[in-house]
């Protein structure tokens, strides 16, 4: 009886498996316009559309599409493309499909939908209706709005190139600069008819908060993003239709300094000042009768000082609640004692803020309260993060409460800001005799601990009747780019490393990719390309890099140089201003964006300036060798970390020069510029010859000083001659093994160490290097109490303890251990490689990545007798699955022997693997060992 039941279950399972692959329905979802869902304020009159496909059947491929665009949703509901009807277009394209109609205008909203056909000619239902809104494309679109301020700019204090702190006295002497008052503005207006739509366009510099009828608009933090303000400023767009009311309305603006104006007080990494805080605004009201009304910033607005009495992006923020004016942003408020705003006559180019805004991502509670040896109080939040805090206090009077955030503690439990910017603090002056809550608006810091002055924790002895702290909560602020990747495995240490890196990535993902969220907050550019793949596996960066490129272009010198930081060009001492491994993000990053998302607009837009930078590097070369710069920054050598110790600067600088040139050759071919492609091919050949003539020792068969960084970067970038590749790879492995699997490479080199090892099937070495707690590395940092990635492998306390520059293992966790990659010539993960690496004691890993085409998943288990792999491939994509097996007979899929499967191709690979080519769908492979 049991055998009969088992047989029936087996037959049932087979039928169910076959039913999974039967022809099924399909539909389109996750619609995007300019790589965002329902975008507001895009600046393209030829926007690009995308969609993902939900298909029940395997091997689904789209054969055609049709898009309708209309100026009302009602028209679309009647299948009437009043703006554009593409008709049926025979094409498999489903990402970045360009609009080819006419008549799109600034400040207007449009609606669209799409349907597709499969290869058999079946058509999907129409998608849901999505929308996109065009921003303000020219100065006239702002309807004569003015940049208004509380006070005039101090012309003798304008500083548009950042002055590094050690140089400030040489330039400015003892003079205080940037000590402007912080304003708040208001304006009342009437909504007299039925409203169809209302959009507010705002740029407030350095940063602004927008209020409407007494409430803050949106949940953004530190709008707009940081730019080179004399070149351009960003404006944010808000749909405020639902916050307006018939009759009187009031709008309010509060401003903070940000990077626009850095006061020379407390801590500052650098000084810049473009003048007094100011803003420009347009509210566009569209009525149902077709009329349009514009509310714009001008001298008819009222302004006064805000309760924010000090604001510095580097020094902190002070707030005096006794200066609040209740109802100031509501209609009917008496503003007769306020001043008229002044026209600042300021000019700059305005661009729509297309990067995802900063937001509060997490609320981090206090986990313990400590006493210092001197009797002070310190709140421990348990996690090093970027952000601010929310203070809740029971005030007995108007005694100010001061709060000092910090990453680390001194031995006496007091906070230590020595490596994170000292002094930085928040001050809150309460109204008194009530429970009050407050959080800073226009600054942030990297911290875990908060030391308080002028208050005591609630419930503690309080003979001086000081304010009592009811609660301190950390507010983790970061860029709100959506998560696209996930990873976990059976080894808890690697899960902790993943979280360690992720906290540092998020903490440094602001409106620029910063080095640290406290001491510097600068956009050091090596992070932009060296950590790009790691970050893109975790977060959707499709829109982020347009700003990164604009920041670099804004700071590019006349001779083509790209400095080490952007958007602010800081005048540093020494070699920090110009180093090739940093500036080369200008060439490498847009190429990576194209590979990852299929978007070549950054390449097209910046190609001439990218050429100028490559020409600049050529001008700095001596017989094609570039030997200046910081080199493999923070490698592990005999001295304290800093400039490269184990690798000659010429190795990494010239290798990056070569890598740039090979990329430019590919870009020129992509852009159909054959003459340029030939030029760069020739230049690359000459750099390669010079590199090997200079750094390859033919007598001992070693590069330079045989460091991990030197061997790895030469391998990855293709500089090694074919006959020497095996030897160089052996040299790399030998150095690692001879050090008992310890790493030495730094900021630049370590990414290439991991790439070279993974590409040469040595993930077991990567595992051995990173499963250790007893030598500097990720495990060492965890063992020393780090909760975010530290600046140095050694987790030193005298440098930052929240840095993402060494987080390159994140890439391997996805591409190697998890096994999600794409074919070398693939774009946007259209052709996927699933090649998991079961190494060490890791028994399973679950990894996913949301590609432009949809979700890719690789979940594997390494059992005693079997290896199981569950794979998910999105529609309109294909994949090569690489399984650890020597014969096809070892492999089954959904319980059926692979050799009997239809629609799958398979072939043997080296190193005991078999490659299986599959289309979209969900697959369950099993390998019998």
N, C-alpha and C positions, 0 to 999 in steps of 0.2 A: 504494500500500500504506500509505504514511504517512497519507494522508488518511483511509483506511478505519479505521485504528487510532485516529486522532484522533477520528473520529466516534463509534466504539464507546466510547472513554473518556468522551466527552461524555455519551452516553446513560447509561453506568454512573454518572457523577457525578450526573446528574439523578435516577436511581432512588434512589441513596443519600441524596440530599437530601430526597426525598419520604419515604423511610423514616424519616428523623429526626423527621418531624412526625406519623407514624402513631401511632395509639393504643397506649400502652404501659402498663406496670405502674407502680404508685406505692406509696410507703411513707412512714412517719413516722420521724423521727430527731431527734437533738439535743433531747431532752426537758428541760424546765426546770420547776422549782417555785420560785415567788418569784424568777424570773429567775436561777436557779442550778441547775447539775446536781447532783443528789443532795445537797441542802443539809442541813447539820447545825446545829441550834439556831435554827430560824426561830421567830418569835413570833406567828404568825397562826393562829387556829383555822379560818379560812376561806382557806386558801392558794390561790394562783392558778397555773394550769398553762399551759405553752406547748409548742409543738413546731414543727419545720420539716418540710417535705414534699419528698421526693425523687420527682420525676415525670419519666418519659421523654418524655411528650408535651408539646407546647406548649400554652399557654393553659389550664393546669390551674387549676381552682378547686375548692376544697373545698365540699361542700354540707351535710355533717353530721359529727358526731363522737360518740364514746362513750368515757367514762373509767370505769375500774374502780379503786377504792382498797380495799386490804385490809390487815390487820394482820400477815399473813405472806406471803412470796413463794410458798409452796406453794398458798395459796388462789388467788392470781392465776394461777398455772400451770393451775389448774382452771377459770379464767374465773369465779371466785367473788369478787365485790366485797363482801366482808364488812362494809366500812365505808361504801362508797358505790358504787352502780351508777347512773350518770347516765341509762342507757338511750340510745337514739339521739336526739340533739338536732339538729334541723335548723338549722344555723348555719354561716357561713363562718369564724367566729372560731377562731384558732389561737394567739393570744397572750393571756396574762393571763386565762385562762378560770377563773372562780371555782369552788372546791369548794362544793357545796351540800348536803353530808351533815351528819351529827351524830356526836358521840361521840369526837372527837379530843381527846387529853389531853396535858398537859405531860410532857416526858421520855420520850415514846414515839416509836417509829419506825414508819412506814407505807410501803406499797409501792403503786405505781400503774403503769398502762399505758393506752394509748389506741389507738383505730383511727378511721379516717375514711372518708367516702364521697365520690366525685366527683360531678359534675353529672349523670352518666348512671346513677347509682345503684349503681355498682360499689364494693365495700368493700375496704379495704387489709387486709393482715395486721395482727395486733396488734403493737404496738411491743415492744421489749425492756422488761423490768421495771426501773423506777427506784424510788428511795426518797426520803423526806424525814423529817426528825427534828424534833420539836417541842422547843424549849428550855424553860427555866424561866420561868414566866409570872408568878409572884408570890413574895413573901418566903417563904411557907410551903413552896414547892417546893424551897427550899434546905435543908430538913430540919435547921434550927437550926445551920447552918454559921456560924462567927464570922469577923469580920475580925481576923486575928491579926498580931502584930508582934513585933519584938525589943525595942523600947523604947517608952516613952510619948510621946505628942505634946507638944510644947512650946507650951502654949496662947498664950504671949505672942509667938510667932513665926508664928502662923497668918496667911497672906496669901492671900485668895481673889480679889482683883482685882489683876491684874499691875501691879507698880510698874516703870515705865520707868526704865532705868538712871540718867539724869540726875536723877531725883527721889528716888533711894534714900537719899542722904545726908540730904535734908530730912525724910524719914519715919523712917529708922532710925538716923541718925547713923553711927557707925563700927562698929556691932554686926554681927558675923557671924551669919548665919541659915542654917537648913537643913543644919547640919552633923551629920546623923544617920549612924549606922553602917549599912552595907549587909548585910542578913541572908541566910542560907540556912536553910531549914526541911526537916525530914524526918519521915516517918511510915511505919511498917511495918504491913502488914495481910495477912490470910490469904484466899486463894481456895481454898475447900475443896470445891467441887463443879464440875461441868461448866458452863462459862461460855457463855452465849448472846451477850451483848453487854455492853460496858463503855464508858461515856462519862464524860469528865472535863469539868467546867465550872469555869473558873478566871478570876478577875480579880485581878491583882497590880499594885499601884500604887506608883510610876508604870508600870513595865514588869516583865514576868516571863519567866523561862525555866522550863519544866516538864521534869522528869526522871523516868524510870520505870525501875527496875531497872538503873540506871547509864547510861542513854542518854537524850539529849534527845528529847522528844516533838515531832514535827512539824518543819517548816522555817520557821516564822514568825520574824519579826524585829520587836522592839519591840511585842509584844502587851501590853496591849490598846491600841486607838487612843486618841488624846488627846481628852478631853472637858472640859467645865466640871464638875469633879469634885464640887462641892457640889450640883450638880443631877442628875448621873448619871455612872455609870461603865459601861464595857463589859466583858462577859465573853466569853471564847473557849471554844468547844466542840471536843473532840477525841475521836474514836473510838479507844480504846486497847485494844480487844479483843485484837488481835494481839500486844500487848507485855506482856500479863500471863501468868503461869505458874501452874500448880497449886502450891499451897503458899504459902510466904512471898513477899511482894512489898514493894517499898519505893518511895515517891514522894518526890521532892525539889522544892523551889522556890527559885530565886534571884531577888532583886529588885534593880531599879535605880530611880533617882529619877525619870527622865523629867521631864515638866512638872508632876508632882504635887508635887515638892519640888526647887526650884532652889537649890543652895548659893550663898551669897554669897562666892564664891572664883573666881579666874581670871576668864574672860570670862562675862558674862551680859547678855543683851539686856533681860531683865526679871526680876523676882523674884516667884515665887509659892511658897507652901508650905501644903499642906493637912495637914501632919503627917508623922510617920515613915512610911517604906515599910511597906506592909501588904498582906495578900492574903486572899481568901476562896475556898473550893474545895469542890466536891462531886464525888465519884466515885460513879456509880451502876452497880452490878453487877447484871446480870440473868442468872439461871441458867436452864438448860433446864427445870428442874422448876417454873418460875414464880415462885420466890422472888426477892426484890430486897434487896440489901444496899447501904447508903450509907456511904461514907467521907467525913467532913466535917472541915473545918479547925476546930480548937479548941485549948484550952490543954493538951491531951494531946500535942500536937505538940512536937518539940524544935527549938531554934533556936540558931544561933551566928553570929558574923561570918563573912562570906564572904571569899574572897581579893581581891574587888574593894574596894580601899581608898579609892577616890574615884570618884564617878559624877555627871556633870553633862551634861544635854542640850546645854548651851551651852559647857561648859568642857573636856570630854574625859573620859577614864577611865584609872584606874591599876589595875594587877593585880599582885599579889605571889604568884607561883607557889609560893614557899616556904610559904605558908599553906594550900595545898591539902590536903584530907584525902581520901586515896584511898578510893574505895568509899562515900563519904558518902550517895549516893542508891541504894545497893544493899542488899538484905536482909543481915542479919547484922553490919552495921557497929556498932562500939562507940561509942555516943553518950552515955556516962555523964557526960562533961565538958560536954555541951551544956546549955543552959538550957531551961526550959519556956517556950513561947510565951505572950505575954500577950494577953488579950482587949482590943482597942483601943477597943471600944464605938463604933466608927465607923459611920455610917449614910449611905447614899445610895441612889438608885434604880439598880437593875442592869438593863441592857439587853443583849441579845445583839449581838455584833459581827457585823454583816451585811455590812460592806464587805470586799472582798478584803484579806487580810492583806499586810503588807510581807514581802518575801522578798529573798534575794540573787538578782539577775537575771543579772549578768555578772561574770566574773572577768577583771580587767584587768591584764595583765602589765606589769612595768617595761620601758620601751623604751630608757632610757639612764641612766647615773649621772654626775652632775656634781660638780665640785669648786667650793666657794666660795672667794673670795679669801683667807679666813682658814683655809682647809684643811679645812673641813667637807664633808660628803657630802649630796647631794640626789638622790633617786630621782625620775625623771620617768616617769609612767605614760601620758603622751601624750593623756589625755582628762580633761576637767573633768567630774566626776560626783558624785552624792550617794552617801555610803556610809561604809565603814570599810576597814580593811586587814587582811591576814593577814601576820603576821610569822613568819618561820622564822629561828631564830638558833642558832648553835653557841656555847654559853656555856662560858666557862672559869672562871666563878665566879658570884657573885650580884650582879654589877654591873648596876644598872638601865639599861635602854635607853629613851631618850625619843624620841618621834617627833612631829614638827610637820607636820601637813598644811596645804596652802595652795593657792589658785588660781593665784597669780602669783609671779614671782621679782623680786627686786631686781636692779639692774645688776651686783652682785657675785655673782650666782647664789644668794644666800641667799633663803629663802622670805619672802613678804610676806603677812601676815594683816591688814593695816591696814583692809581693806574687808570682811573676812569674819569678824571676831570674834577679838580678840587679848587674852590668849593662850588658845589651844586646843591641847591635846596629849594623847598617849597615853603611858603609862609601863608598861613590862613589866619586872618583876624575875624573872629566871629561877631555876630550881632549881639550875642549875649543872652543868658537866661532862657535857653531853649536848646533842643537837639537839632543840630545842623549837619548837612552833608555838603561836601565840595570835592571837585576834582579839577586839576589844571586843564587848560584849554589849548595852549600854544607852545608847549615844549614837551620833551620826553627824555628818558634816561634808560640805561641798562642797569638793572639792580635785582637783588634778592632780599636785602635787608633794609629796614627803615628805622633810623634813630630819631627819637622825638625830643624836643626841647619845649619847655613852657607848658607841659601837660603831663598827666599820669594816666595809666590804663584804668579803665572803670573798675571799681572794686578795690583798688589799692589805696593805702593811706594817703590822705591829701590835706595835710594841715594848712597849706598855703592857699587852699581853695582854687587850685588851677583848673583849667578845662580838663574834662575827663574824656579819654579816648574810648568811644563805644566800639569802634571797629576801624580797621585799616584793610582794604582789599586792593590787591594789585589788578590793574587793567592792562592786559597785554595788547598792545597796539601793533599792527603790521599791515602790510598791503593785503587787500582782500581778494587777491587772485584765487580762483577756485582750485581746490585740491583735485589733482588728476591721477595721482598714484598712491598705492598702499603697499606695505611690505610687513611681513612678520615671518618668523622662522622658529625652529625648535630650540635654538641656542639663545638663551636670554641675554647673553652679553651682546650679541649682534643686534637684538631688539633695542637694547639700551644705547648702543652706538647710533642706531638709526634715529632714536629720539634725541640724542645729544646733538647730532648734526642738524636735525630738523628744527630744534629750538633756536639754534644759531642762524639758520637760514631765515626763518620767520622774523627773528629779531633784527635782521639786517636787510629785510625786504621792505623798504619804505617806498618813497617816490623815486629813490635811487637805490642801487645795490650798495649798501654801505659796508665798511669794514667792521665797525662796532657801533652800538647804539648809544654810546656815552661820550668817550673822550674825543672822538674825531667826527663820527657821522659822515665821513667823506666818501665819495664814490670812487674808491680805488679800483681801477679798471681791470686789473688781472682777474678779479672775482667774476667780472661780467662774462668772460669766456671760459676760464678754467673751471668754474663751478656751474656753467650754463646747463650742461646735460644733467648734472645732479639735480639742479633746481627744477628743470623742465620735466623730469620724471615725476616730481611731487606736485608741481603747480602749473597752471596754465599761464604761460608767459607770452602768449601770442601777441598781446597788445603792449606788453611791457617794454619790449626792446625798441619799439619805435621812439620812445622817449629817451632811452639810453643812447641811441644813435644821434638823436637831435641834441642831446647834451654834449656829446663828443664833438659834433660838428660845430656847435656854438663856441667851443673853446679852441678849435683848430687854429693854429697860427698861420700867418701868411706863407711861411716856408713849408707848410704841410704838416708840421709837428702836431701830434696828439699827445697831450700831457698825461701824467699818471692818474689824475683825478678829473672828474667832471660831475656836475656842471660847473663848479667853481674852479677856476684856474688859480691855484694857490702858489704864491712865491715862497718856495721852500729853500732852506739852505741845503747845500750838498747835492747829491744825485737823485733827489726824490721827485724832481719836476718832470724828468724825461727818462723813461726806460722802456726799451722795445717790448718787453714781455707784458707790459701794462697797456701801452697805446695800441698794441696790435688787436685789441678787442674791436677796434674800428673796422677791421677786415674780417676777423674770425667770426665775431658774433652774428653779423647779418647772414653769413653763409650757414651757420648753424641754424638760424631761424628758418632759412629756406629748406634745409634738410628736414627739420623737425615739423614744420607747419605747412610747407609748400608755398610760402609767401615770399615772392621775389621783389616786392615793391621797395623794401629797404635797400636791396642791392641796386635796383634801377635808380632810385633817388640819390644814393650816396656814391655811386660808382666813380664819378670824377674826383670827388674828395678822397675816396679810398686810394685812387691812383696817386694823388698828391702825397698821401702819407707814405705809400710805398716808395715813391721817388725820394721823399725825405730820408727814409731809412737807407736808401742807396747812397745818398749824399754823405751819410755818416759812416759808411763802410770804408774799410781799407782793404782793397783787393777782395771785396765781397765779404769781409769778416767784420762783424759789429761786436765790439768788445767793451761797451760801456753799460751802465745801468746797475740795478740792484741784484740781478741774477736770481739764483734759486733762494729767494728770501726765506729766512727762518728755517734753513736746514739744520740738521743736528751735527755739530762739529765740536772741536775742542773749546770753543769760546762761547760766550753768551750769544743767543741768536740775534740775527740782523742780516746784513748782506751775506751773500753766498760764501760759505767756508770750504766746501768740498768740491765745488765745480767752478771752473773758470767762467767768468761772465760771458766771454765770447762764445761759449758752447750754447748756452740757452738763448742768448740774444740772436746769434746767427741761425740757430735752428728755427726760431720763431720767424725770422726774416725769410728763411727758405719756405716755411709752412705758409706764410702770407702769400708768397709768390706763387706757389702751386695752387692755392685757393683762387688767387686772382686769375690764373690761367683758366680754371674751371668756370669762374664767373664770366670771363670774357667769351668763352664758348657758349655759355648759357644765354648771354645777351647778343649772340650772333656778331661778335667782333673778332673775326679770325686773325686780323693783323695783331691785335693786342694779345690774343692767346699765343700766337707764335713768339711775340716779344717776351712774354712772361715765361714761356717754356725755355727759351734760350737763357734768360736770366737765372731761372731755377737751376739749370744745368751748371752754370758757372758758379753759383753759390755752393752747390753740392761738391763740386771739385775742390773749391777753395776750403770748404769745411773739412773734407777728408785729408787734403794736403796739410792742413794746419793741426788738426786735432787727432787724427788716426795715426797711432804709432805702429809702423809696419814691423818693427822688430819684436814688440811684445804683444801685438794684436789687441791694443786697448785704446779707448778714447780718453783723451785728456788725463785725468787722475783716476779713471776707472770708477767714478762714483755711480751710484744708482741713478741719479738724475741724468748724468751724461749719457750713459748707455741707453736708458729708456727713451729719452727725447729723440735721440738719433734713430732708434728703431721705429718709434711711432710716426715720426714725420717723414720717414722714407729716405733719410740721408745715408743709411748704411748700404754699401754696395752688396749685391746679392750674395757674392761669395763669402762675405764676412758676417752675414746675419746670424748664422748658427753660433759663431764664436762670441759675438757681442751679446747674444741672449744668454749664453753660458756664463759670460762675465757678470751679467746682471744677477743671475741666479746665485752664482758663487759668492758674490758680495753679500747678498742677503743671508745665505746659509752660513757663511763664515762668521756672521755677526749674531748667530743664534736667532735668525729670523727677525732681526731688528731693522727698523727703517731708519734712513738718514735723510731722504729727500725732503725738500721743503715746499713752500707755497707753489712754486712753478713746477718743480720736478715730480712731486708725488702723483699728480694726476697722470703723468706719462708713464710712471712706474706701473700703476694699476692698468693703464691701457695696454702697455706692452706685454704685461703678464697675461692678461685676459685674452688678448688676440693670439697669443702663442700657447693657449690651453694650459696655463699654469695658475689656475684659480686656487689650486691647493697651496701654492706659495702665498697668495693673497690671504688665504685663511690663516696660515701659520704666522704671518706678520701681524695679524690683527686680532688674534685670540689671546693676547698676552696682557697681563696686568703689571708685569715687573720691569718693563722698559718703556721709555717715552713713546706715547702713541695714544690711541683712543682709550684702551683699557687703563693705561696709566692715569689719564684724566679722570675716568670714572672712579678709580681707586682713591684719587685725591679729592673726591667730593664734587667734581664738576657736574653741573646740570645742564650746561650748554657748552658747545665746543669752544676751547680756549685758543688764544692767539698762538701759543707755543705748544709744541708737542709735550714739553715738560710740565705744562700747567703751572708755570711760574705765576706768582702773585704780583710781580712788578710789571706785568703787561695785562692786556685785556683778557677777561675770562668769558667773553661772549663775542667770538669771531667766527666767520664761516669760511675763511680762506683755505682751511685744510680739510674741508668736508668732502673730499673727492670719493671716499668710499661709498657714499650714497649712490653714485652712478653704478658701481659694481654690484651693490645689493640688488638693484633692478636688472641690470643687463647680464651680470654673471651668475650670481647666486639665484636670482629669480628667473633669469634667462630670457627677458624680453628685450629684443634688439630689432633693428631693421636691416635689410639688405644694403650693401654699400651704395648701390646706385638708386636705391629707393628714395622717395620723397614723401614726407608726411605719414610714414608708416603704412604706405599702401602695400608694400611687400615686407612682411614681418619675418623675423627669425625667432623661434622659441628654442633656446639652447640652455637649459638649466645646468648648473654646476653643483652636484651633490658632493660637498667636500667636508673633510674633518668629521666631527661628530654630529653634524647637522642632519637630522632625519626627515625634516619637511620644511618647505617654504611656500608661502602664499603671497603672490605678487600680482598687482594689476596696474594697468595704465590706460587712461582714457585718451586715446589718440584722436586726431581730427575725424577719423572714420567711425570711431566708437570704442567700446571697451575691449581691451586685450587682457586676457587673464592667463596666468601660468601658476598652477597649484600642483606641487609634487610631493610625493612621499617615497622615501627610500627604506623599504622594509627589508627584512632578512632574506626573503625569497623572491621578492618582486620590487620593481620600480614602477610607481603609478604616476601618471601625469594627466591632469585635467586642463584642457586648453580651450579658450574662448577666443574666436577670431571674428571681428566685426564684418558685416556685409560690405561688399565692394572692396574687400581686401583679400590677400592671399598670404600664406605662411609656409615656411619650411620649418618642420619640427625635427630636432636632432635628439635622438634617444640613445642612451647607453646600451647598445646591443651589438652583437657581432653577426647575427643572422635574422632574417625576416621571421623565421619560425618562432622566435622568442616573443614576438610582439602580437598583441591583440588590441582591438579597438571596440569599446562597448561590448566586450565579451566575444567578439567574432574575430577569427584569425585575420591578421592584416593582409595576407596574401590573397584572401578571397574578397577583399573590399574593392568596390568599384569607385572610380573617381579619385584614387590616391596613387601618386607616383612615389616610388622609393628607390634609394640608391645608397650604397655604402660610403661612409666617410672614413677619414683616418682617425686614429686614436679610439677605436672601438665604438664608433657611433654609426647609426643609420639615419639618413635624412628622408623625411616623408613630406611630400608637397601636398598641401590641402587648401581648400577654399574656406569660406566663412562657415561659422557654426560652432557648436560645442562638441568636443571630442574627449573621450576617456581612453587613454592608452595605458596598457599594462605590458611590462617587460618581465618575462620569467628569467630569473638569473640562472 
